[in-house]
């Protein structure tokens, strides 16, 4: 099992949250809940959720992966730097849903810009 790690600024201080275990049920919940955000409009056309709706849902979902009850979606959104916001989707895609990174997508290379 790989550890989830989130470094956030909480009350002006850097705080690290970690979680080792993520039940498979969380992957099922994520796909079901995100699908509900896509609404069916007139004539059967899908209505996309706003970026804010998706970001709030995803931050709250990631917060729910951690045993630390002090970690909420708001804490994530307020504590993550704008340059690091992709970590939310990285956790969802690569840890919860089990996608595999290609060698060119390693997090270290992306952050270093190499």
Residue, then its C-alpha position, 0 to 999 in steps of 0.5 A: x500500500x502506498x501512503x497518501x500524503x498531503x502537506x497543507x498550511x493550517x492556521x499559518x503552519x505547515x501540517x502533514x496529513x498521511x493515510x495508509x489504507x484506502x478501502x476499495x469501496x472508496x473507489x466505487x463511491x467516487x465514481x458513483x458520486x461524481x456521476x451524480x454531479x453530471x445532470x441530465x438536461x433538456x433533450x437528454x443532454x448532460x449538464x456539466x458541473x461547474x469547476x467549483x462544484x467539482x473542486x468542492x466535491x473532490x476536496x471533500x472526497x479526499x478529506x474523507x479518505x483520512x482518519x483525521x477528522x480535523x481534515x475537511x474539504x475546506x481545510x484542503x481548499x484553504x491549505x493547499x497552494x494553487x501550484x499544488x492543487x493537482x495533488x487532489x486529482x493525483x490522489x483520486x486517480x492514482x491512489x483511489x482509482x488505481x491508474x498507473x503513471x507512465x514514466x514521463x508522469x512521475x510527480x517528482x519530474x512534474x514538480x521540478x519541471x523536467 
